[in-house]
Amino acid sequence: MSDDDNKSDKSTWAIGGGVLLGLGVGFFFLHQSTLYFIGSLIAGIGVGLFATAILSKIK
């Protein structure tokens, strides 16, 4: 695999984006419960993994 393939593949960024999205949502739930915060982080990881699987299937 060449360096051009590695630079053009941004599908793995979806995992980090999902984590950041879960972190942002989790801060709103942090006042209610810490478990909601942890749950939103885990859900963000799941959404990112799901999006990565879809994006890699399209390519």
N, C-alpha and C positions, 0 to 999 in steps of 0.2 A: 504494500500500500504506500502511496506517495504522500508527501506532505500536503499536497493540495486536497486530498480526500479528508485528511484530519482537520484541516482548517474550515472546510465547507460543511462539515457535519456538526450541526448545532443542536441535534435532538437530545443530547445528554444534558443540555442546559435546562431542560424542562424539569429535571429533578430538583435542581437548585432553585428554580423559580417556584416550584410547588412548595418547597420548604419555606421560602421567604413569604409566600402567600399564607401558608399556615401559621407562620410566626406573627404576621400582621393581624390575622383574624384572632389568633390566640390572645393577643394583648387586650382585645375587647372583652374576652371571656375571663381574663385573669382576676377581675374583681369578684366574679361569682365563685369560681372554683379553680384550683390548680389543675385538677384532672381534665377540665375542659381545655385548658391551655395545652397540656400534653397531648390530648386527643386531637386537637386541631393541627398540631405539628405532625403527628402520625398520619392524619388524613392528607395533609399537604404532601408528604412523601409518597403516599399512595397515588395521589392525583398526578404527581410528577412522573412516577414510574409508568402509570397508565398512558400518559401523554407521550412518553418516550417510546413505548411499545408501538403506539399508533404511528408516530412519526417515522420510526425506523421501518415499519411495514410499508409505508407509502413509498419510501425511496427504494 
